[in-house]
Amino acid sequence: MVSLVFVNLLLDVAGIINFIALLWLLRAVIKNRAYLRGFSVVGSFLTFVSIVCFEVAYYLLGNIVGFMLGWATVVFWFLAFVYSLRQKLVSKSLSVSGN
């Protein structure tokens, strides 16, 4: 059976990799804000919800490293969801007012 220490170590490594990936995403968004326009509203929302669930699991396991590194990802995906939803609502209002 796999020990809880090994599982927490694996989660730490995954959290670090996730944080590095987030930095690359942020770099792309900072260079070009239009990058977020292609994001799906539903996909962004589901990603946000799943990462919040990961944060709860990190907390319940007592994994401080994963918990702390994960909040930046939660914030990013929440903002991506809000931005994509806003873009969708603006485009719908423009199409309704254009008719």
KOLLOTOR-105622 format. One record per residue (C-alpha): x, y, z; chain. Coordinates in nm, 3 decimals, decimal comma, always signed. Example, Ala and Ser with C-alpha at 12.3 -4.5 7.8 and 13.67 -1.06 7.14 Angstrom:
+---------+---------+---------+----+
:      xx :      yy :      zz : ch :
+---------+---------+---------+----+
:  +1,230 :  -0,450 :  +0,780 :  A :
:  +1,367 :  -0,106 :  +0,714 :  A :
+---------+---------+---------+----+
! end
This chain:
+---------+---------+---------+----+
:      xx :      yy :      zz : ch :
+---------+---------+---------+----+
:  +0,000 :  +0,000 :  +0,000 :  A :
:  +0,121 :  +0,348 :  -0,084 :  A :
:  +0,198 :  +0,558 :  +0,220 :  A :
:  +0,038 :  +0,894 :  +0,287 :  A :
:  +0,384 :  +1,053 :  +0,294 :  A :
:  +0,448 :  +0,940 :  -0,064 :  A :
:  +0,106 :  +1,067 :  -0,173 :  A :
:  +0,174 :  +1,408 :  -0,018 :  A :
:  +0,516 :  +1,421 :  -0,186 :  A :
:  +0,356 :  +1,340 :  -0,520 :  A :
:  +0,096 :  +1,612 :  -0,462 :  A :
:  +0,374 :  +1,859 :  -0,378 :  A :
:  +0,549 :  +1,782 :  -0,707 :  A :
:  +0,220 :  +1,814 :  -0,899 :  A :
:  +0,147 :  +2,145 :  -0,724 :  A :
:  +0,488 :  +2,283 :  -0,822 :  A :
:  +0,443 :  +2,173 :  -1,184 :  A :
:  +0,096 :  +2,328 :  -1,187 :  A :
:  +0,232 :  +2,656 :  -1,051 :  A :
:  +0,504 :  +2,666 :  -1,319 :  A :
:  +0,241 :  +2,600 :  -1,587 :  A :
:  +0,035 :  +2,884 :  -1,443 :  A :
:  +0,332 :  +3,120 :  -1,479 :  A :
:  +0,351 :  +3,036 :  -1,851 :  A :
:  -0,023 :  +3,095 :  -1,889 :  A :
:  +0,004 :  +3,429 :  -1,712 :  A :
:  +0,295 :  +3,528 :  -1,937 :  A :
:  +0,085 :  +3,452 :  -2,246 :  A :
:  -0,213 :  +3,647 :  -2,110 :  A :
:  -0,001 :  +3,946 :  -2,009 :  A :
:  +0,157 :  +3,959 :  -2,355 :  A :
:  -0,177 :  +3,929 :  -2,533 :  A :
:  -0,508 :  +3,973 :  -2,352 :  A :
:  -0,692 :  +3,843 :  -2,657 :  A :
:  -0,554 :  +3,501 :  -2,559 :  A :
:  -0,847 :  +3,461 :  -2,317 :  A :
:  -1,109 :  +3,527 :  -2,585 :  A :
:  -1,092 :  +3,170 :  -2,707 :  A :
:  -1,158 :  +3,022 :  -2,363 :  A :
:  -1,483 :  +2,833 :  -2,317 :  A :
:  -1,718 :  +2,965 :  -2,048 :  A :
:  -1,820 :  +2,614 :  -1,937 :  A :
:  -1,464 :  +2,481 :  -1,960 :  A :
:  -1,326 :  +2,770 :  -1,755 :  A :
:  -1,598 :  +2,727 :  -1,493 :  A :
:  -1,545 :  +2,351 :  -1,464 :  A :
:  -1,168 :  +2,397 :  -1,439 :  A :
:  -1,221 :  +2,655 :  -1,164 :  A :
:  -1,456 :  +2,421 :  -0,972 :  A :
:  -1,220 :  +2,123 :  -1,007 :  A :
:  -0,924 :  +2,323 :  -0,879 :  A :
:  -1,129 :  +2,441 :  -0,580 :  A :
:  -1,200 :  +2,071 :  -0,510 :  A :
:  -0,825 :  +2,001 :  -0,529 :  A :
:  -0,768 :  +2,284 :  -0,281 :  A :
:  -1,019 :  +2,130 :  -0,040 :  A :
:  -0,845 :  +1,793 :  -0,075 :  A :
:  -0,504 :  +1,953 :  -0,013 :  A :
:  -0,645 :  +2,117 :  +0,300 :  A :
:  -0,801 :  +1,794 :  +0,426 :  A :
:  -0,474 :  +1,607 :  +0,370 :  A :
:  -0,280 :  +1,879 :  +0,547 :  A :
:  -0,069 :  +1,941 :  +0,237 :  A :
:  +0,045 :  +2,299 :  +0,289 :  A :
:  +0,268 :  +2,324 :  -0,021 :  A :
:  -0,006 :  +2,218 :  -0,262 :  A :
:  -0,264 :  +2,425 :  -0,079 :  A :
:  -0,057 :  +2,745 :  -0,094 :  A :
:  +0,058 :  +2,704 :  -0,456 :  A :
:  -0,293 :  +2,617 :  -0,571 :  A :
:  -0,455 :  +2,947 :  -0,477 :  A :
:  -0,285 :  +3,130 :  -0,762 :  A :
:  -0,436 :  +2,879 :  -1,002 :  A :
:  -0,779 :  +2,918 :  -0,842 :  A :
:  -0,762 :  +3,294 :  -0,889 :  A :
:  -0,643 :  +3,262 :  -1,251 :  A :
:  -0,923 :  +3,024 :  -1,352 :  A :
:  -1,184 :  +3,228 :  -1,170 :  A :
:  -1,074 :  +3,538 :  -1,361 :  A :
:  -1,063 :  +3,339 :  -1,687 :  A :
:  -1,420 :  +3,224 :  -1,621 :  A :
:  -1,543 :  +3,575 :  -1,538 :  A :
:  -1,368 :  +3,721 :  -1,844 :  A :
:  -1,504 :  +3,454 :  -2,079 :  A :
:  -1,855 :  +3,493 :  -1,935 :  A :
:  -1,832 :  +3,870 :  -1,974 :  A :
:  -1,721 :  +3,832 :  -2,336 :  A :
:  -2,009 :  +3,594 :  -2,404 :  A :
:  -2,265 :  +3,830 :  -2,247 :  A :
:  -2,128 :  +4,132 :  -2,433 :  A :
:  -2,139 :  +3,949 :  -2,766 :  A :
:  -2,498 :  +3,835 :  -2,697 :  A :
:  -2,608 :  +4,187 :  -2,604 :  A :
:  -2,447 :  +4,325 :  -2,920 :  A :
:  -2,622 :  +4,065 :  -3,136 :  A :
:  -2,960 :  +4,136 :  -2,969 :  A :
:  -2,923 :  +4,514 :  -2,997 :  A :
:  -2,806 :  +4,483 :  -3,357 :  A :
:  -3,133 :  +4,323 :  -3,469 :  A :
+---------+---------+---------+----+
! end
